[in-house]
Amino acid sequence: MKTKNISLGLIGAGRIGTFHAETIVYRVPNATLVSIADPAEGVAAALAARLGVEKSTSNISTLINDPDLQGVIIASPARFHTDLVIQACEAGKHVFVEKPMALTIENAKRAIDAAENAGVTLQVGFNRRWDQAFAEGRSAIAAGKIGAPQLLRSLTRDPGPFCADPAKIPQWTIFYETLIHDFDTLNWLNNGSKPVEVYATADALVAPEAKSSGYLDTAVVTIKYDNGAIAVAEANFSALYGYDIRGEVFGSEGMVTMGEMARSSMSLYSASGVAQDTLRKDTERFMWPYAAEFQGFVDAIAGERIEAPTGEDAKMALAIALAAIESVKSNAPVSIASVAQT
Ligand SMILES: NC(=O)c1ccc[n+]([C@@H]2O[C@H](COP(=O)([O-])OP(=O)(O)OC[C@H]3O[C@@H](n4cnc5c(N)ncnc54)[C@H](O)[C@@H]3O)[C@@H](O)[C@H]2O)c1
């Protein structure tokens, strides 16, 4: 089935949507990007012209209802994701949606139901799962090589210097959009176990002047699982040394660590010591994992059985985000059951 050509459309041609379009065009051989839609006038047309994509529109429904498309990739701002997923499912399209799939448990369930009712694939953009080191770490854990998981860690430190306008960052972004990756990674590494309780603390240490408006850029979240394991997820918006993504699972018989910052294996030895360049962007660090997640998506559309992050996985990661937000508000542990009947 690998040679089957799958036709895709992209909704949302912003920063990551543009990179996803380039990934489909240049790095996923058995897919064709047929159409791009973005409501910002001219944005889809410019990207389509640059990449040689046949169709473009500023009308999202036109793309969703295009009979030439088998699947759509949703890379709009988060608050639009659920409704776009549902519309695409109802039009019979297979759906890849960027994280977070939904901002409420009710919406997560609506998206899952829409895909089930339509009989289409629903894949979520948890790209860390497609990274070689994380995938091998998970296989080692699943094979019992570290015994019973006891302590897990996952961290996201976005590359600095921080130069965004905090006023343009929706409240709780650090949980809904940043740490949601870590929550999914931890759930996935602690395979078969469910989170039961969350405690979170957060602050604005990078841009403290914005804290009074609810902005947060630094957070630590502890998660207790029903197999007894305890996990820590942490995030910060400004790592001056690069884009820092790491994971670690410690078990009764060993440990796996995942994550590499160096741009390459080249080390520069000089009078001032040993130096390595670091990766500075998600699109560098995850260039091939992004290609792998779309390869998985098109293989699933072509009928192969692919292990990929699902709507249920997105709902479980969201439940931790919601519990973390409640925990920051109350400064107390919050049970998963109190925020979500998962
Ligand atoms: N998985 C990852 O590594 C990763 C990385 C970056 C961003 N993301 C996620 O991707 C999504 C987009 O992030 P971004 O940084 O590209 O944002 P962005 O603001 O750069 O781009 C969003 C685009 O969507 C368009 N848009 C606005 N309203 C729309 C609507 N109703 N329907 C369709 N399109 C609409 C905008 O015109 C814009 O071009 C977010 O959910 C973000 O969390 C994921």
The ligand as an SDF file (V2000), in Angstrom:
LIG
                    3D

 44 48  0  0  0  0  0  0  0  0999 V2000
    2.8580   19.8280   17.3870 N   0  0  0  0  0  0  0  0  0  0  0  0
    3.6730   20.8560   17.3910 C   0  0  0  0  0  0  0  0  0  0  0  0
    4.8690   20.7060   17.5190 O   0  0  0  0  0  0  0  0  0  0  0  0
    3.1090   22.2430   17.2030 C   0  0  0  0  0  0  0  0  0  0  0  0
    3.9890   23.3000   16.9620 C   0  0  0  0  0  0  0  0  0  0  0  0
    3.4350   24.5600   16.7870 C   0  0  0  0  0  0  0  0  0  0  0  0
    2.0670   24.7580   16.8570 C   0  0  0  0  0  0  0  0  0  0  0  0
    1.2510   23.7100   17.1180 N   0  0  0  0  0  0  0  0  0  0  0  0
   -0.2230   23.8950   17.2120 C   0  0  0  0  0  0  0  0  0  0  0  0
   -0.6940   24.2300   15.9160 O   0  0  0  0  0  0  0  0  0  0  0  0
   -1.7600   25.1770   16.0200 C   0  0  0  0  0  0  0  0  0  0  0  0
   -1.4050   26.4100   15.1750 C   0  0  0  0  0  0  0  0  0  0  0  0
   -0.2520   27.0090   15.7180 O   0  0  0  0  0  0  0  0  0  0  0  0
    0.5840   28.1030   14.8810 P   0  0  0  0  0  0  0  0  0  0  0  0
    1.7390   28.4390   15.7330 O   0  0  0  0  0  0  0  0  0  0  0  0
    0.8330   27.6460   13.5090 O   0  0  0  0  0  0  0  0  0  0  0  0
   -0.4410   29.3250   14.8480 O   0  0  0  0  0  0  0  0  0  0  0  0
   -0.4600   30.5780   13.8520 P   0  0  0  0  0  0  0  0  0  0  0  0
   -1.1930   31.6380   14.5910 O   0  0  0  0  0  0  0  0  0  0  0  0
    0.9210   30.8550   13.3580 O   0  0  0  0  0  0  0  0  0  0  0  0
   -1.3180   30.1020   12.6030 O   0  0  0  0  0  0  0  0  0  0  0  0
   -2.6950   29.8540   12.6630 C   0  0  0  0  0  0  0  0  0  0  0  0
   -3.2720   30.0230   11.2510 C   0  0  0  0  0  0  0  0  0  0  0  0
   -4.6550   29.6480   11.2950 O   0  0  0  0  0  0  0  0  0  0  0  0
   -5.4090   30.6130   10.5820 C   0  0  0  0  0  0  0  0  0  0  0  0
   -6.7760   30.6650   11.1240 N   0  0  0  0  0  0  0  0  0  0  0  0
   -7.3190   31.5900   11.9630 C   0  0  0  0  0  0  0  0  0  0  0  0
   -8.5960   31.2570   12.2140 N   0  0  0  0  0  0  0  0  0  0  0  0
   -8.8690   30.1260   11.5290 C   0  0  0  0  0  0  0  0  0  0  0  0
  -10.0200   29.3270   11.4010 C   0  0  0  0  0  0  0  0  0  0  0  0
  -11.1620   29.6100   12.0450 N   0  0  0  0  0  0  0  0  0  0  0  0
   -9.9510   28.2210   10.6370 N   0  0  0  0  0  0  0  0  0  0  0  0
   -8.7920   27.9210   10.0000 C   0  0  0  0  0  0  0  0  0  0  0  0
   -7.6760   28.6540   10.0770 N   0  0  0  0  0  0  0  0  0  0  0  0
   -7.6990   29.7400   10.8550 C   0  0  0  0  0  0  0  0  0  0  0  0
   -4.6560   31.9210   10.7640 C   0  0  0  0  0  0  0  0  0  0  0  0
   -4.9750   32.8530    9.7200 O   0  0  0  0  0  0  0  0  0  0  0  0
   -3.2020   31.4550   10.7400 C   0  0  0  0  0  0  0  0  0  0  0  0
   -2.6710   31.4820    9.4290 O   0  0  0  0  0  0  0  0  0  0  0  0
   -1.9340   25.4430   17.5250 C   0  0  0  0  0  0  0  0  0  0  0  0
   -2.9570   24.6350   18.0150 O   0  0  0  0  0  0  0  0  0  0  0  0
   -0.6030   25.0440   18.1280 C   0  0  0  0  0  0  0  0  0  0  0  0
   -0.7100   24.5970   19.4550 O   0  0  0  0  0  0  0  0  0  0  0  0
    1.7470   22.4580   17.2580 C   0  0  0  0  0  0  0  0  0  0  0  0
  1  2  1  0
  2  3  2  0
  2  4  1  0
  4  5  1  0
  4 44  2  0
  5  6  2  0
  6  7  1  0
  7  8  2  0
  8  9  1  0
  8 44  1  0
  9 10  1  0
  9 42  1  0
 10 11  1  0
 11 12  1  0
 11 40  1  0
 12 13  1  0
 13 14  1  0
 14 15  2  0
 14 16  1  0
 14 17  1  0
 17 18  1  0
 18 19  2  0
 18 20  1  0
 18 21  1  0
 21 22  1  0
 22 23  1  0
 23 24  1  0
 23 38  1  0
 24 25  1  0
 25 26  1  0
 25 36  1  0
 26 27  1  0
 26 35  1  0
 27 28  2  0
 28 29  1  0
 29 30  1  0
 29 35  2  0
 30 31  1  0
 30 32  2  0
 32 33  1  0
 33 34  2  0
 34 35  1  0
 36 37  1  0
 36 38  1  0
 38 39  1  0
 40 41  1  0
 40 42  1  0
 42 43  1  0
M  CHG  2   8   1  16  -1
M  END
$$$$
